[in-house]
């Protein structure tokens, strides 16, 4: 373990703060440090469980990302949180996708050493499984509670072409789309929060799928969220038609 990792330590993660020093030393033999930019995938649904992660700095969201389906948020994670532990313990494929919401500094423990440590120190497994059970209980309560979201965001994840008023077409990546707005990555650096936009969204095959106006609600490291104007029944119908072409 490098000097930098020695300074970080697993004890910075609350779940490990009361674990004996000798046990931590065993776990930390395989500890790795990983840095991710904003909107970067940490792992995807269906991938093999490579290990568990801890957030030192930044934000990560665990969610479903299936083309043509609503983006279903499972967990919002920040500094001190651990994730990916359930699949790592049980040696199964990932149930969700984990994606950074901002630049993230993570710690990573490979799955095999984690399972070996659990076999040697069963209480570590109890700590991690208790965390998993608590999160699943919270998710169940959230699902049965009334929803406050007006429109679901549909995951698209494909390259599209935007034709802005008075500008040449630009290629960007459309992450998700709903009647309320869209999330894009690989956008021009000139786009700023609060900026008004009017554009036609399409592909090479269908260049005029959707004409909308709106403003940039948030912007970070090449990713933006655009809120559409006049988000009513007519726009909903147009968005649904566009989605049928974008996500066959």
ABEGO torsion letter per residue (X at the ends): XBAAAAAAEAAABAAAAABBAAAAAAAAAABBBBBBBBGBBABBBGBBBAEBBBBABEBBBBBBBBBGBBBBBABBBBBGBBBGAAAAAAGBBBABBBBBABBBBBBBBBAAAAAAAAAABAAAAAAAAAAAAAAAAAAAAAAABBBABABBBBBAGBBBBBBBBGBBBBBBBBABBBAAEBBBBGBBAABBBGBBBBBBBBBAABABABBBBBBBABBBGGBBBBBBBGBBAAAAAAAAAAAAAABX
